[in-house]
Amino acid sequence: MPLTIGRWRIDRYEKTLYLQRQPDPKCSKCRGHGSVEVTPADHDRLIEAVIEPCDCWDPFANIRIPIGRTVITERYPF
């Protein structure tokens, strides 16, 4: 279950915390949705509208924080 503090979303997966910055709610381009329609959707020519991420955020940028440490229990002889 993700936790949201301001524009930051915090997810926990296995032994790692992931921090991701969410779209700016005051952005004039996307109005806080995070995506911008690049070309208008002509239903005669296009099946779907072309949508790209807005400049106010990067959906693929995460901060990864490992929790705990990995303990090596097996030793390989040289």
Rosetta constraint file for C-alpha pairs under 8 A:
AtomPair CA 1 CA 11 HARMONIC 6.92 0.50
AtomPair CA 1 CA 12 HARMONIC 7.75 0.50
AtomPair CA 2 CA 9 HARMONIC 6.61 0.50
AtomPair CA 2 CA 10 HARMONIC 5.61 0.50
AtomPair CA 2 CA 11 HARMONIC 4.76 0.50
AtomPair CA 2 CA 12 HARMONIC 7.30 0.50
AtomPair CA 3 CA 9 HARMONIC 5.76 0.50
AtomPair CA 3 CA 10 HARMONIC 5.06 0.50
AtomPair CA 3 CA 11 HARMONIC 6.57 0.50
AtomPair CA 4 CA 8 HARMONIC 5.71 0.50
AtomPair CA 4 CA 9 HARMONIC 4.43 0.50
AtomPair CA 4 CA 10 HARMONIC 6.15 0.50
AtomPair CA 5 CA 9 HARMONIC 6.41 0.50
AtomPair CA 5 CA 10 HARMONIC 7.92 0.50
AtomPair CA 7 CA 21 HARMONIC 5.59 0.50
AtomPair CA 7 CA 22 HARMONIC 5.02 0.50
AtomPair CA 7 CA 23 HARMONIC 7.03 0.50
AtomPair CA 7 CA 24 HARMONIC 7.18 0.50
AtomPair CA 8 CA 19 HARMONIC 6.58 0.50
AtomPair CA 8 CA 20 HARMONIC 5.64 0.50
AtomPair CA 8 CA 21 HARMONIC 4.55 0.50
AtomPair CA 8 CA 22 HARMONIC 5.88 0.50
AtomPair CA 9 CA 19 HARMONIC 5.75 0.50
AtomPair CA 9 CA 20 HARMONIC 5.20 0.50
AtomPair CA 9 CA 21 HARMONIC 6.22 0.50
AtomPair CA 9 CA 22 HARMONIC 6.75 0.50
AtomPair CA 10 CA 17 HARMONIC 6.78 0.50
AtomPair CA 10 CA 18 HARMONIC 5.68 0.50
AtomPair CA 10 CA 19 HARMONIC 4.78 0.50
AtomPair CA 10 CA 20 HARMONIC 6.62 0.50
AtomPair CA 11 CA 17 HARMONIC 5.74 0.50
AtomPair CA 11 CA 18 HARMONIC 5.11 0.50
AtomPair CA 11 CA 19 HARMONIC 6.64 0.50
AtomPair CA 12 CA 16 HARMONIC 5.78 0.50
AtomPair CA 12 CA 17 HARMONIC 4.60 0.50
AtomPair CA 12 CA 18 HARMONIC 6.25 0.50
AtomPair CA 13 CA 17 HARMONIC 6.48 0.50
AtomPair CA 13 CA 18 HARMONIC 7.68 0.50
AtomPair CA 15 CA 66 HARMONIC 6.13 0.50
AtomPair CA 15 CA 67 HARMONIC 5.21 0.50
AtomPair CA 15 CA 68 HARMONIC 7.16 0.50
AtomPair CA 16 CA 64 HARMONIC 6.76 0.50
AtomPair CA 16 CA 65 HARMONIC 5.62 0.50
AtomPair CA 16 CA 66 HARMONIC 4.36 0.50
AtomPair CA 16 CA 67 HARMONIC 5.33 0.50
AtomPair CA 17 CA 64 HARMONIC 5.89 0.50
AtomPair CA 17 CA 65 HARMONIC 5.04 0.50
AtomPair CA 17 CA 66 HARMONIC 6.30 0.50
AtomPair CA 17 CA 67 HARMONIC 7.11 0.50
AtomPair CA 18 CA 62 HARMONIC 6.29 0.50
AtomPair CA 18 CA 63 HARMONIC 5.62 0.50
AtomPair CA 18 CA 64 HARMONIC 4.79 0.50
AtomPair CA 18 CA 65 HARMONIC 6.38 0.50
AtomPair CA 19 CA 62 HARMONIC 5.66 0.50
AtomPair CA 19 CA 63 HARMONIC 4.97 0.50
AtomPair CA 19 CA 64 HARMONIC 6.58 0.50
AtomPair CA 20 CA 59 HARMONIC 7.76 0.50
AtomPair CA 20 CA 61 HARMONIC 6.76 0.50
AtomPair CA 20 CA 62 HARMONIC 5.03 0.50
AtomPair CA 20 CA 63 HARMONIC 6.54 0.50
AtomPair CA 21 CA 57 HARMONIC 7.00 0.50
AtomPair CA 21 CA 58 HARMONIC 7.78 0.50
AtomPair CA 21 CA 59 HARMONIC 7.97 0.50
AtomPair CA 21 CA 62 HARMONIC 7.79 0.50
AtomPair CA 22 CA 34 HARMONIC 7.78 0.50
AtomPair CA 22 CA 57 HARMONIC 6.54 0.50
AtomPair CA 22 CA 59 HARMONIC 7.72 0.50
AtomPair CA 23 CA 27 HARMONIC 7.94 0.50
AtomPair CA 23 CA 32 HARMONIC 5.46 0.50
AtomPair CA 23 CA 33 HARMONIC 6.56 0.50
AtomPair CA 23 CA 34 HARMONIC 5.06 0.50
AtomPair CA 23 CA 56 HARMONIC 6.04 0.50
AtomPair CA 23 CA 57 HARMONIC 5.27 0.50
AtomPair CA 24 CA 31 HARMONIC 7.61 0.50
AtomPair CA 24 CA 32 HARMONIC 5.25 0.50
AtomPair CA 24 CA 34 HARMONIC 7.63 0.50
AtomPair CA 24 CA 56 HARMONIC 6.06 0.50
AtomPair CA 24 CA 57 HARMONIC 7.26 0.50
AtomPair CA 25 CA 31 HARMONIC 5.80 0.50
AtomPair CA 25 CA 32 HARMONIC 3.79 0.50
AtomPair CA 25 CA 33 HARMONIC 7.51 0.50
AtomPair CA 26 CA 31 HARMONIC 6.08 0.50
AtomPair CA 26 CA 32 HARMONIC 6.33 0.50
AtomPair CA 27 CA 31 HARMONIC 5.03 0.50
AtomPair CA 27 CA 32 HARMONIC 5.99 0.50
AtomPair CA 27 CA 56 HARMONIC 6.92 0.50
AtomPair CA 29 CA 36 HARMONIC 6.88 0.50
AtomPair CA 29 CA 54 HARMONIC 7.31 0.50
AtomPair CA 30 CA 34 HARMONIC 5.70 0.50
AtomPair CA 30 CA 35 HARMONIC 5.87 0.50
AtomPair CA 30 CA 36 HARMONIC 5.60 0.50
AtomPair CA 30 CA 54 HARMONIC 6.47 0.50
AtomPair CA 34 CA 53 HARMONIC 5.83 0.50
AtomPair CA 34 CA 54 HARMONIC 5.32 0.50
AtomPair CA 34 CA 56 HARMONIC 7.42 0.50
AtomPair CA 34 CA 57 HARMONIC 6.96 0.50
AtomPair CA 35 CA 51 HARMONIC 6.31 0.50
AtomPair CA 35 CA 52 HARMONIC 5.55 0.50
AtomPair CA 35 CA 53 HARMONIC 4.38 0.50
AtomPair CA 35 CA 54 HARMONIC 5.02 0.50
AtomPair CA 36 CA 51 HARMONIC 5.56 0.50
AtomPair CA 36 CA 52 HARMONIC 5.47 0.50
AtomPair CA 36 CA 53 HARMONIC 6.09 0.50
AtomPair CA 36 CA 54 HARMONIC 5.61 0.50
AtomPair CA 37 CA 49 HARMONIC 6.57 0.50
AtomPair CA 37 CA 50 HARMONIC 5.81 0.50
AtomPair CA 37 CA 51 HARMONIC 4.51 0.50
AtomPair CA 37 CA 52 HARMONIC 6.53 0.50
AtomPair CA 38 CA 49 HARMONIC 7.65 0.50
AtomPair CA 38 CA 50 HARMONIC 5.60 0.50
AtomPair CA 38 CA 51 HARMONIC 5.77 0.50
AtomPair CA 38 CA 52 HARMONIC 6.74 0.50
AtomPair CA 39 CA 49 HARMONIC 6.53 0.50
AtomPair CA 39 CA 50 HARMONIC 5.87 0.50
AtomPair CA 39 CA 51 HARMONIC 7.89 0.50
AtomPair CA 40 CA 49 HARMONIC 6.33 0.50
AtomPair CA 40 CA 50 HARMONIC 7.74 0.50
AtomPair CA 41 CA 46 HARMONIC 6.35 0.50
AtomPair CA 41 CA 47 HARMONIC 7.87 0.50
AtomPair CA 41 CA 48 HARMONIC 6.41 0.50
AtomPair CA 41 CA 49 HARMONIC 4.63 0.50
AtomPair CA 41 CA 50 HARMONIC 7.59 0.50
AtomPair CA 42 CA 46 HARMONIC 5.54 0.50
AtomPair CA 42 CA 47 HARMONIC 7.96 0.50
AtomPair CA 42 CA 49 HARMONIC 7.78 0.50
AtomPair CA 43 CA 47 HARMONIC 6.23 0.50
AtomPair CA 43 CA 48 HARMONIC 7.71 0.50
AtomPair CA 53 CA 57 HARMONIC 7.49 0.50
AtomPair CA 53 CA 58 HARMONIC 7.23 0.50
AtomPair CA 53 CA 59 HARMONIC 7.43 0.50
AtomPair CA 54 CA 58 HARMONIC 7.79 0.50
